[in-house]
Amino acid sequence: CVHRETAALPMHALRTRARYGFRRSLAHAASGEVEHACAIAGQLLEVMPAVPSATVNSDVRRLARELSRFRSSRAVRDLQPALARVLVPTHE
């Protein structure tokens, strides 16, 4: 089970945890389990500033596109501000 494998990853492996976690969230969203997808993504979005990865950013964009199909869901609406913060490019 992917969930067990992801849970077994070391806490310091943020990039790997984010990568697999967002893909897990995407799979849940694609199968219509929107609330579960949003719960997973919500936890992962908190670590995104510490994960400078183009691959993970791409996964987040894919998830945002998938979740846009479920705009009427409260879970999706609640997650949108956090998704938007992560997807906005920073100019340092």
C-alpha positions in Angstrom: 0.0 0.0 0.0 1.4 3.4 -1.0 0.1 5.0 2.2 2.2 2.6 4.4 5.2 3.1 2.3 4.9 6.9 2.4 4.4 6.8 6.1 7.6 4.8 6.4 9.7 7.5 4.8 12.0 9.4 7.1 10.6 12.7 8.3 13.7 14.6 6.9 13.0 13.3 3.4 10.7 16.2 2.6 11.1 16.2 -1.1 10.3 12.4 -1.4 7.4 12.7 1.1 6.0 15.6 -0.9 6.4 13.9 -4.2 4.7 10.7 -3.3 2.1 12.5 -1.1 1.0 14.8 -3.9 0.8 11.9 -6.3 -1.3 10.0 -3.8 -3.5 13.1 -3.4 -3.9 13.3 -7.2 -4.9 9.6 -7.4 -7.6 10.2 -4.7 -8.8 13.3 -6.6 -8.9 11.4 -9.9 -11.0 8.7 -8.3 -13.5 11.2 -6.8 -12.2 11.0 -3.2 -11.9 14.8 -3.1 -12.1 15.3 0.6 -9.3 12.8 1.2 -7.2 14.3 -1.6 -7.6 17.7 0.0 -6.7 16.5 3.4 -3.4 14.9 2.1 -2.5 18.0 0.0 -3.3 20.4 2.9 -0.7 18.7 5.1 1.9 18.7 2.3 1.4 22.3 1.2 2.8 23.4 4.6 6.3 22.0 3.7 6.4 23.3 0.2 8.7 26.3 1.0 11.3 23.8 2.2 11.0 21.7 -1.0 12.4 23.5 -4.0 11.6 21.0 -6.6 10.3 21.5 -10.2 8.9 18.0 -10.2 6.9 18.5 -7.0 5.7 21.9 -8.3 4.5 20.2 -11.4 2.7 17.6 -9.3 1.0 20.4 -7.4 -0.1 22.1 -10.6 -1.5 18.8 -11.9 -3.4 18.4 -8.6 -4.8 21.9 -8.8 -6.1 21.2 -12.3 -7.7 18.0 -11.2 -9.3 19.6 -8.2 -10.7 22.4 -10.3 -13.2 19.9 -11.6 -14.7 19.9 -8.0 -14.9 23.6 -7.4 -18.3 23.2 -5.7 -16.7 21.0 -3.0 -16.1 22.8 0.3 -12.8 20.9 0.8 -11.5 22.2 -2.5 -12.6 25.8 -1.8 -10.9 25.6 1.6 -7.7 24.4 0.0 -7.6 26.9 -2.9 -5.8 29.7 -1.0 -3.0 27.4 0.1 -2.7 26.0 -3.4 -2.6 29.5 -4.9 0.2 30.6 -2.5 2.3 27.7 -3.6 1.6 28.1 -7.3 2.4 31.8 -7.4 6.0 32.3 -8.5 8.2 34.2 -6.0 10.5 36.9 -7.1 13.5 37.2 -4.8 
